[in-house]
Amino acid sequence: MQVCKSKVIVRIKNKENGKTVTIRVTTAASIKIVNGDNADIEDHPWMVSLQIRNGGVNFTHECGGTIIDKNWVLTAGHCNIIFPPHKAKNMQIAAGSSFKSQMKEIIPVKKYYIHESFDTGKNFLQNDLMLLELQKPLTFGSTINKIDLDTNVGHNYTGEKCAQIKMLQEADSGGPVVCSNKLVGALSFGSTPCDGSRPSVHTRISAYLDWIKDKMNTKNNKNQKDKKKKKNNRGKSDGKGKSEGKGKSGEKGKGKKN
């Protein structure tokens, strides 16, 4: 399945060598779908919309994304290639509906992690991944849920029945490719003309399992430690207050007796 896209030119400046690179990215799409069908969110509850606020105005859909945990969404690194990149406070995800106007949950992004080797030079779009850590967990149900990552490293999916889910009429980069109910790829770029004769190109998820798990585990462990530390500090504070109160009460009683 392939969604036809308009020819959108993006020029970005390499922050290391100062050179400007001109690329075509998978942005605005027409409603024409090559070999595709309408999709219901209950069949693909892990699909989300990544929305970005430009210039402090309203949030607008920028890319697709995939829920891989209650607090984490995976998308494409080039969805935030503006230099300087958008800040996390200007990013949010919307989930729970096949229609952008009927999303059930909208959650701000707490922090994002673009792959450290994402290349904006001559090897542009290599390592094209970005993890989004959410400010609060998603509530899972029939229209919002996670998908497991493909762990079959090196497997050739040619000829297998897979689904490439697109956010129609808008940017679809970062959207998932799913085979056998596993997240196999994230959309990186496509080609023109859009007639089904050329494939879209995706980042293979199984090649980045260590990077994904390392980022998630490191941050999740840090969050747990921070919560435990805050809880212990509150306990010490409460205990100290009670002890001081008892001491004052005892001293006051002793004074009256004397």
C-alpha positions as CSV (number, residue, x, y, z in Angstrom):
1,M,0.0,0.0,0.0
2,Q,1.3,3.5,-0.8
3,V,-0.2,6.9,-0.3
4,C,0.5,9.5,-2.9
5,K,2.4,12.5,-1.7
6,S,2.9,16.0,-3.0
7,K,6.4,17.1,-3.9
8,V,7.5,19.1,-0.8
9,I,11.0,20.4,-0.8
10,V,12.8,20.9,2.5
11,R,16.2,22.6,2.8
12,I,18.1,22.1,6.0
13,K,21.5,23.3,7.1
14,N,24.0,20.8,8.5
15,K,25.0,22.1,11.9
16,E,28.5,20.5,11.6
17,N,29.7,21.6,8.2
18,G,27.3,24.5,7.5
19,K,26.2,23.0,4.1
20,T,22.6,23.1,3.0
21,V,21.0,19.9,1.9
22,T,17.8,19.8,-0.3
23,I,15.5,16.8,0.2
24,R,12.0,15.6,-0.6
25,V,10.3,14.3,2.5
26,T,7.0,12.4,3.0
27,T,4.7,15.3,3.9
28,A,1.3,16.3,2.6
29,A,-0.6,13.5,0.9
30,S,-3.5,13.4,-1.4
31,I,-6.4,11.1,-0.7
32,K,-5.4,8.7,-3.4
33,I,-4.3,5.3,-2.0
34,V,-2.5,2.8,-4.2
35,N,-3.7,-0.7,-3.3
36,G,-5.1,0.4,0.0
37,D,-8.3,0.4,2.1
38,N,-9.8,2.4,4.9
39,A,-8.5,1.4,8.3
40,D,-10.4,1.4,11.6
41,I,-8.5,2.5,14.7
42,E,-9.7,-0.6,16.7
43,D,-7.7,-2.7,14.2
44,H,-4.6,-0.5,14.7
45,P,-4.9,1.0,18.2
46,W,-1.2,1.7,18.4
47,M,-1.3,4.4,15.7
48,V,-0.9,8.0,16.8
49,S,-0.6,11.5,15.4
50,L,2.5,13.5,16.3
51,Q,1.5,17.1,16.5
52,I,3.9,20.1,16.6
53,R,3.2,23.8,17.5
54,N,5.0,26.2,15.2
55,G,5.7,29.7,16.3
56,G,3.7,29.3,19.6
57,V,0.4,29.0,17.7
58,N,-1.9,25.9,17.4
59,F,-0.7,22.3,17.3
60,T,-0.9,20.7,13.8
61,H,-0.3,17.1,12.6
62,E,3.3,16.6,11.6
63,C,3.9,12.8,11.5
64,G,2.6,9.4,12.3
65,G,3.9,7.4,15.3
66,T,3.5,4.1,17.1
67,I,2.7,3.3,20.7
68,I,5.3,0.8,22.1
69,D,4.6,1.4,25.8
70,K,2.2,3.5,27.9
71,N,4.8,6.2,28.1
72,W,6.6,5.8,24.8
73,V,6.0,6.5,21.1
74,L,8.3,5.7,18.2
75,T,8.5,7.8,15.1
76,A,11.0,9.1,12.5
77,G,14.0,11.2,13.4
78,H,13.4,13.6,10.5
79,C,10.1,14.6,12.0
80,N,12.1,17.1,14.1
81,I,14.9,18.1,11.7
82,I,14.5,21.9,12.0
83,F,17.6,23.6,13.3
84,P,17.3,24.2,16.1
85,P,14.8,21.3,16.6
86,H,11.4,21.9,18.2
87,K,11.4,21.8,21.9
88,A,9.5,19.0,23.7
89,K,7.0,21.6,25.1
90,N,5.9,22.2,21.5
91,M,5.2,18.6,20.8
92,Q,2.2,16.3,21.7
93,I,0.6,13.1,20.6
94,A,-3.0,12.4,19.9
95,A,-4.5,8.9,20.0
96,G,-7.7,6.9,20.0
97,S,-9.5,7.7,16.8
98,S,-9.3,7.3,13.0
99,F,-10.2,11.0,12.7
100,K,-8.0,13.8,13.9
101,S,-10.9,15.8,15.2
102,Q,-12.1,12.9,17.5
103,M,-8.9,11.9,19.3
104,K,-9.6,10.5,22.8
105,E,-6.3,11.4,24.4
106,I,-3.9,14.2,23.8
107,I,-0.7,14.0,25.8
108,P,2.3,16.4,25.8
109,V,5.8,15.1,25.1
110,K,8.1,15.2,28.1
111,K,11.3,14.6,26.2
112,Y,12.4,13.3,22.8
113,Y,15.4,11.2,21.8
114,I,16.6,11.4,18.2
115,H,19.1,8.6,17.3
116,E,22.6,9.9,18.0
117,S,23.8,8.7,14.5
118,F,20.9,10.2,12.6
119,D,22.7,11.7,9.6
120,T,21.8,15.0,8.1
121,G,24.8,14.9,5.7
122,K,25.4,12.9,2.6
123,N,24.0,9.8,4.2
124,F,20.8,11.6,5.0
125,L,17.9,9.6,6.6
126,Q,20.1,6.8,7.9
127,N,19.2,5.9,11.6
128,D,16.0,7.8,11.0
129,L,14.3,7.1,14.4
130,M,13.0,9.2,17.3
131,L,11.6,8.1,20.7
132,L,9.0,10.3,22.4
133,E,8.7,10.1,26.2
134,L,5.2,11.2,27.3
135,Q,4.4,13.4,30.3
136,K,1.8,10.9,31.5
137,P,0.9,7.3,30.6
138,L,-1.7,6.5,28.0
139,T,-4.9,4.8,29.1
140,F,-5.1,1.5,27.1
141,G,-8.3,0.2,25.7
142,S,-9.9,-0.9,22.4
143,T,-8.7,2.2,20.5
144,I,-5.4,2.9,22.3
145,N,-2.9,0.2,22.9
146,K,0.8,-0.8,22.3
147,I,2.3,-3.1,19.7
148,D,5.3,-5.4,20.2
149,L,8.6,-4.7,18.4
150,D,9.8,-7.1,15.8
151,T,12.8,-9.0,17.2
152,N,13.4,-11.2,14.2
153,V,16.7,-9.6,13.2
154,G,17.6,-9.9,9.5
155,H,14.3,-11.6,8.5
156,N,13.2,-10.9,4.9
157,Y,9.5,-10.0,4.8
158,T,9.3,-10.0,1.0
159,G,6.1,-11.6,-0.1
160,E,4.5,-11.6,3.4
161,K,1.2,-9.8,4.1
162,C,2.1,-6.6,6.0
163,A,0.2,-3.4,6.7
164,Q,1.6,0.1,6.2
165,I,-0.7,2.6,8.1
166,K,-0.9,6.1,6.9
167,M,-2.4,9.4,8.2
168,L,-4.2,10.5,5.2
169,Q,-4.2,14.1,3.8
170,E,-1.3,15.0,6.1
171,A,2.3,14.1,6.9
172,D,2.8,10.3,7.3
173,S,6.5,10.0,8.0
174,G,7.2,7.9,11.1
175,G,4.1,5.8,10.5
176,P,4.3,2.0,11.2
177,V,4.8,-1.1,9.0
178,V,3.3,-4.1,10.7
179,C,3.8,-7.8,9.9
180,S,2.4,-10.6,12.0
181,N,1.2,-8.1,14.6
182,K,4.8,-6.8,15.2
183,L,6.2,-3.4,14.5
184,V,8.7,-4.0,11.6
185,G,9.4,-0.5,10.3
186,A,8.9,3.2,10.6
187,L,8.3,5.2,7.4
188,S,11.3,7.3,6.4
189,F,10.7,8.5,2.8
190,G,8.9,7.7,-0.4
191,S,9.3,8.5,-4.1
192,T,7.6,10.3,-6.9
193,P,5.7,9.6,-9.1
194,C,3.4,7.8,-6.8
195,D,2.0,5.0,-8.9
196,G,2.9,2.0,-6.9
197,S,5.8,1.1,-9.1
198,R,8.4,2.1,-6.4
199,P,8.4,1.2,-2.7
200,S,8.4,3.4,0.3
201,V,11.5,3.2,2.4
202,H,11.4,2.4,6.1
203,T,13.8,2.1,9.1
204,R,14.0,-1.5,10.1
205,I,13.1,-1.7,13.8
206,S,14.9,-5.0,14.7
207,A,18.2,-3.3,13.9
208,Y,17.6,-0.8,16.7
209,L,16.3,-2.9,19.5
210,D,19.3,-2.3,21.8
211,W,19.0,1.5,21.2
212,I,15.3,1.6,21.9
213,K,15.4,-0.6,25.0
214,D,18.5,1.2,26.4
215,K,16.7,4.6,26.1
216,M,13.5,3.3,27.6
217,N,15.1,1.3,30.5
218,T,17.5,4.1,31.4
219,K,14.8,6.7,31.6
220,N,12.2,4.4,33.3
221,N,14.8,3.4,36.0
222,K,15.7,7.1,36.6
223,N,12.0,8.0,36.9
224,Q,11.5,5.2,39.5
225,K,14.5,6.3,41.5
226,D,13.3,9.9,41.4
227,K,9.9,8.9,42.7
228,K,11.4,6.7,45.4
229,K,13.7,9.6,46.5
230,K,10.8,12.0,46.7
231,K,8.8,9.5,48.7
232,N,11.6,9.0,51.1
233,N,12.2,12.7,51.5
234,R,8.5,13.2,52.3
235,G,8.7,10.4,54.9
236,K,11.7,12.0,56.5
237,S,10.0,15.4,56.6
238,D,6.8,14.0,58.2
239,G,8.8,12.0,60.8
240,K,10.9,15.0,61.7
241,G,7.8,17.1,62.2
242,K,6.2,14.6,64.4
243,S,9.3,14.2,66.5
244,E,9.7,17.9,67.0
245,G,6.0,18.2,68.0
246,K,6.4,15.5,70.6
247,G,9.5,17.1,72.1
248,K,7.8,20.5,72.4
249,S,4.8,18.9,74.0
250,G,7.0,17.1,76.5
251,E,8.9,20.2,77.4
252,K,5.8,22.2,77.9
253,G,4.3,19.5,80.2
254,K,7.4,19.4,82.3
255,G,7.4,23.1,82.7
256,K,3.8,23.1,84.0
257,K,4.7,20.3,86.5
258,N,7.6,22.3,87.9
